[in-house]
Amino acid sequence: MTVLLHHHAGMSWSADPARIAIFQALNLGDLLCTTPALRAIRSRFPAAEITFIGRPWAEDLVARLSMVDRFLPFPGFPGIAESPPGAGRTVPQWPRFDLVMQMHGSGEVSNGFVAALEATHSVGFGPPGERRLTTALTWVDSDREPLRWLRLAETVGAAAAGLHFEFPVTPAERARVAELIGSPDERPVIGLHVGASDPSRRWPADSFARLGDSLAALNQARIVLTGSEQERSLTASVRQTMTAAVIDLAGMTDLGELAAVISALDLLVTNDTGVSHVAAATRTPSVVLFGPTRPDRWAPLDRRRHQVIDATSYPGAAADGAAALQALSVDEVLTACLGALQLPPATGNQFSDQEHIAWAV
């Protein structure tokens, strides 16, 4: 249960805030988890100029989101790990915001940056006794990530306007998919995302290879490997180990093209990384593999479309999540994949919020 730590009376404004800033300078999955909250905030304040302050990589994604008007690059701040080198405590001379919402974690360090913006009102999570924000909530580490930010949005009167994530892709990006993986046919197209920025979150490459071969043999599936330029050695290891034909797209797509590729898949098998949230945003069925991280915080809310495998949950599994993930059997993942491929195709925009909430809370 999120508990209000302290709340200055000023949160009930006489006029709605005209300039709102959202601060989050993290990674792809973190940003996608905020999209339901961003939509709620836009719905509550339709006339406000909403600015997203984030890392430079995020500018393209933020530009796609109708609920955000403007992007500003995070200049950095002492103690915030995502800062560019040499960042100082002085913030740019931006126009003063009426409201800043801190969505960059628990607030111990990030609230210093928010306070330096000198907004009229500021909202976020913070440690006990937090005084740098005008409204601070208690951080609960196990909270489901999208619901955490929706609870924060509720403090400014913004009610949920759906729980779905958003990552719009362009017609040109969809056309690029046909160039990369060919036109659809009767064979399922299954993506394997073998990377993760944290090596402890990676299921072994040879396990992915054996899974790919099994899916190709059992389902005549076309196998697609996704990944960044930095993950080319990982996907090459899988490609070279597999006996079945495989399409290796590591380093061949920008972020929008990657989302378009994922949207065209019949199934994505992925480690717990940002790409799993892209699958949620594009409503692509997925099997997500967890080891050291916890699915109760990071798994997609829609547990019908997105199957979750917690490697620590099996009898005899190592207590250490990374070790348990290394030992996770191909058969367990294959069974989940075969079940996921039997799901009916997605229809409509989204499951009802009532269905979502039944799984999410």
C-alpha positions in Angstrom: 0.0 0.0 0.0 1.5 3.4 -1.0 1.3 5.8 1.9 1.4 9.6 1.6 4.5 10.8 3.5 3.7 14.5 3.4 1.5 16.7 1.3 1.7 20.4 1.3 -1.7 22.1 1.0 -0.7 23.8 -2.3 -1.6 20.7 -4.4 -5.1 22.0 -4.8 -4.4 24.7 -7.4 -6.7 27.6 -8.2 -6.0 27.1 -11.9 -4.8 23.9 -13.6 -1.0 23.8 -14.2 -0.1 25.2 -17.6 3.4 23.7 -17.7 4.0 20.1 -16.5 7.3 18.2 -16.6 7.8 14.5 -16.3 11.3 13.4 -15.3 12.6 10.0 -16.1 16.0 9.4 -17.4 16.1 5.5 -17.4 15.7 2.8 -20.1 13.1 1.6 -22.6 11.0 -0.6 -20.4 10.9 2.0 -17.7 9.6 4.6 -20.1 6.9 2.3 -21.6 5.7 1.5 -18.0 4.9 5.2 -17.6 2.7 5.5 -20.7 -0.6 4.7 -18.8 0.3 7.4 -16.3 1.2 9.9 -19.0 -2.1 9.2 -20.7 -4.0 9.8 -17.4 -2.1 13.1 -16.8 -2.9 14.3 -20.4 -6.6 13.4 -19.8 -6.7 15.3 -16.6 -4.9 18.4 -18.0 -5.8 18.6 -21.7 -4.6 22.2 -22.1 -1.3 21.9 -20.3 2.1 21.8 -22.1 3.6 18.5 -21.0 7.4 18.2 -21.3 9.3 14.9 -20.8 12.8 15.2 -19.4 14.8 12.1 -20.4 18.0 10.7 -21.8 18.7 11.5 -25.5 17.8 8.0 -26.7 14.2 8.6 -25.6 13.5 11.6 -27.8 12.3 9.5 -30.8 9.9 7.4 -28.6 8.6 10.4 -26.7 7.9 12.2 -30.0 5.6 9.4 -31.0 3.4 9.9 -27.8 0.4 12.1 -28.3 0.2 12.8 -24.6 3.6 14.6 -24.5 4.2 18.0 -26.3 7.9 18.5 -25.8 11.2 16.7 -25.0 14.1 18.1 -23.1 17.4 16.2 -22.7 18.3 15.4 -19.1 21.4 17.5 -18.4 22.6 15.3 -15.6 22.8 15.8 -11.8 25.4 14.6 -9.2 24.7 11.1 -8.0 22.2 10.1 -10.7 23.9 7.2 -12.5 22.3 8.0 -15.9 23.9 11.5 -16.0 26.3 12.4 -18.8 30.0 12.8 -17.7 30.8 16.0 -15.8 27.2 16.9 -14.9 26.9 19.6 -12.3 24.2 20.8 -9.9 23.2 23.7 -12.1 20.1 23.1 -14.2 19.4 24.8 -17.5 17.4 28.0 -17.6 14.2 26.4 -18.7 10.9 28.1 -18.2 9.6 27.4 -14.7 7.2 24.5 -14.5 4.0 24.6 -12.5 4.2 20.9 -11.8 7.1 18.4 -12.0 6.4 14.7 -11.6 9.4 12.6 -10.6 9.1 9.1 -12.3 12.8 8.3 -11.9 12.8 5.7 -9.1 12.6 6.0 -5.3 13.7 9.6 -5.1 16.7 9.4 -2.8 18.9 11.1 -5.4 16.5 12.1 -8.2 14.5 14.3 -6.0 17.5 16.6 -5.7 17.3 17.3 -9.5 13.5 17.8 -9.2 14.0 20.3 -6.4 16.6 22.2 -8.4 14.0 22.8 -11.1 12.1 25.0 -8.5 8.7 24.1 -9.8 5.6 25.5 -8.0 4.5 21.9 -7.2 6.5 18.6 -7.3 5.3 15.1 -6.8 7.2 11.8 -6.6 8.4 9.0 -4.3 10.8 9.8 -1.5 12.5 8.5 1.7 10.8 9.1 5.1 10.7 12.8 6.0 11.2 13.9 2.3 11.0 17.7 2.1 12.4 18.3 -1.3 9.1 17.7 -3.0 5.7 19.3 -2.2 4.1 15.8 -2.3 6.1 12.6 -1.5 4.8 9.0 -1.4 6.4 6.0 0.1 8.3 3.8 -2.4 7.3 0.1 -2.3 9.9 -1.9 -4.3 7.5 -4.7 -5.2 4.8 -2.5 -6.6 3.9 -3.3 -10.2 5.7 -0.7 -12.3 2.8 0.7 -14.4 0.5 0.8 -11.4 3.1 2.6 -9.4 3.1 5.6 -11.8 -0.7 5.6 -12.0 -0.8 5.9 -8.3 1.5 8.8 -8.5 -0.8 10.4 -11.2 -3.7 10.0 -8.8 -2.1 12.4 -6.4 -2.8 15.2 -9.0 -6.3 14.0 -9.7 -5.4 12.1 -12.8 -7.5 8.9 -13.1 -6.4 5.9 -15.2 -7.5 6.1 -18.8 -6.7 2.5 -19.7 -3.7 0.4 -18.6 -2.3 -0.4 -22.0 1.2 0.7 -23.1 1.8 2.8 -26.2 4.5 2.6 -28.8 3.1 3.9 -32.2 5.0 2.7 -35.3 4.9 4.3 -38.7 3.8 2.9 -42.1 7.4 3.2 -43.3 8.6 1.1 -40.4 5.9 -1.5 -41.1 7.1 -1.6 -44.7 10.6 -2.1 -43.6 9.5 -5.2 -41.7 8.5 -6.9 -45.0 12.0 -6.2 -46.3 13.6 -7.7 -43.3 11.6 -10.8 -42.6 9.5 -11.3 -45.8 5.8 -11.3 -46.4 3.5 -13.3 -44.1 2.7 -16.9 -45.0 1.1 -19.8 -43.1 4.2 -20.3 -41.0 4.4 -18.6 -37.5 7.1 -16.0 -37.1 8.8 -16.3 -33.7 11.2 -13.8 -32.3 14.0 -14.7 -29.9 15.5 -11.8 -27.9 18.6 -13.2 -26.4 20.2 -10.1 -24.9 19.7 -8.0 -21.8 21.9 -5.1 -20.5 22.5 -7.1 -17.3 24.2 -10.4 -18.2 22.6 -12.1 -15.2 19.2 -11.7 -16.9 20.2 -13.6 -20.0 19.0 -17.2 -20.6 22.0 -19.0 -22.2 22.5 -18.5 -25.9 22.7 -22.3 -26.5 19.3 -22.7 -24.8 17.8 -20.1 -27.1 19.3 -22.0 -30.0 17.8 -25.3 -29.0 14.5 -23.7 -28.4 14.6 -22.1 -31.9 15.4 -25.4 -33.5 12.6 -27.1 -31.7 10.1 -24.5 -32.7 11.3 -24.6 -36.3 10.9 -28.4 -36.3 7.5 -28.6 -34.5 5.8 -25.6 -36.0 7.7 -24.9 -39.2 8.3 -21.5 -37.6 10.4 -18.8 -39.1 12.9 -17.7 -36.4 13.9 -14.1 -36.1 16.7 -12.9 -33.7 16.3 -9.4 -32.5 19.0 -7.3 -30.8 21.1 -4.1 -30.8 24.4 -3.6 -32.5 26.0 -4.4 -29.1 24.2 -7.8 -29.1 25.4 -9.0 -32.4 27.9 -11.4 -30.9 25.1 -12.9 -28.8 22.8 -13.4 -31.8 25.6 -14.7 -33.9 26.3 -17.4 -31.3 22.6 -18.5 -31.4 22.6 -18.4 -35.3 25.7 -20.5 -35.6 24.5 -23.0 -33.0 21.1 -23.5 -34.7 20.6 -26.0 -37.5 17.4 -24.4 -38.7 17.4 -21.3 -40.9 17.2 -18.0 -38.9 16.9 -14.3 -39.7 19.4 -12.3 -37.6 18.3 -8.7 -37.2 20.8 -7.6 -34.5 22.0 -4.1 -35.3 19.8 -3.9 -38.4 16.9 -1.9 -36.9 16.4 1.4 -35.1 14.0 1.6 -32.2 10.9 2.2 -34.3 11.8 -0.6 -36.7 12.4 -2.9 -33.8 8.9 -2.2 -32.5 7.5 -2.8 -36.0 9.3 -6.1 -36.2 8.0 -7.2 -32.8 4.4 -6.1 -33.8 4.7 -8.5 -36.8 5.6 -11.5 -34.8 3.3 -14.3 -33.8 5.3 -14.8 -30.6 8.3 -13.2 -28.9 10.5 -15.1 -26.4 12.6 -12.7 -24.4 14.6 -12.2 -21.3 13.3 -9.6 -18.8 14.4 -6.5 -20.7 12.8 -3.5 -22.4 11.8 -5.5 -25.5 9.3 -7.4 -23.3 7.5 -4.1 -22.7 7.6 -3.4 -26.5 5.7 -6.7 -26.9 3.2 -5.5 -24.4 2.8 -2.2 -26.2 2.3 -3.8 -29.6 0.1 -6.6 -28.1 2.4 -9.3 -29.4 2.1 -12.6 -27.5 5.3 -13.2 -25.5 7.0 -15.6 -23.2 9.2 -13.6 -20.7 12.0 -15.3 -18.8 12.8 -14.1 -15.3 15.6 -15.0 -13.0 17.2 -12.4 -10.8 14.4 -9.8 -11.3 10.9 -10.3 -10.0 7.9 -10.8 -12.2 5.5 -9.3 -9.6 7.1 -6.0 -10.4 8.2 -6.2 -14.0 6.0 -8.8 -15.8 3.4 -7.5 -18.3 0.0 -6.9 -16.7 -1.8 -9.0 -19.3 -1.0 -12.5 -18.3 -3.2 -14.1 -21.0 -1.2 -12.7 -23.8 2.2 -12.7 -22.0 3.3 -15.9 -20.4 5.8 -15.5 -17.5 8.4 -18.1 -16.5 10.0 -17.5 -13.2 13.1 -19.7 -13.2 13.3 -19.7 -9.3 9.8 -21.2 -9.0 10.7 -24.8 -10.1 11.4 -27.6 -7.6 15.1 -27.8 -6.9 15.8 -24.4 -8.6 18.7 -22.4 -7.2 17.8 -19.7 -4.8 20.1 -17.4 -6.7 18.0 -16.0 -9.6 20.8 -15.8 -12.1 21.8 -19.4 -11.5 18.2 -20.6 -11.7 17.9 -18.8 -15.1 21.0 -20.5 -16.4 19.6 -23.9 -15.4 16.1 -23.3 -16.8 15.2 -26.1 -19.1 14.4 -25.7 -22.8 11.4 -28.0 -22.4 9.8 -25.7 -19.9 10.1 -22.7 -22.2 9.0 -24.8 -25.2 5.8 -25.9 -23.5 5.0 -22.2 -22.7 5.7 -21.3 -26.3 3.4 -24.0 -27.7 0.6 -22.9 -25.4 1.1 -19.3 -26.4 0.9 -20.1 -30.1 -2.6 -21.6 -29.5 -4.0 -18.2 -28.3 -6.6 -16.6 -30.6 -5.4 -13.6 -32.5 -5.6 -10.2 -30.8 -8.8 -8.3 -31.6 -9.8 -4.8 -30.6 -7.7 -2.3 -28.8 -7.2 -3.8 -25.5 -8.6 -6.2 -22.9 -11.0 -4.5 -20.6 -9.5 -2.7 -17.6 -11.5 -5.0 -15.4 -9.7 -8.0 -16.8 -6.4 -6.2 -16.5 -7.0 -5.2 -12.9 -7.9 -8.8 -12.0 -4.4 -9.8 -12.9 -2.6 -6.7 -11.8 -3.5 -6.2 -8.2 
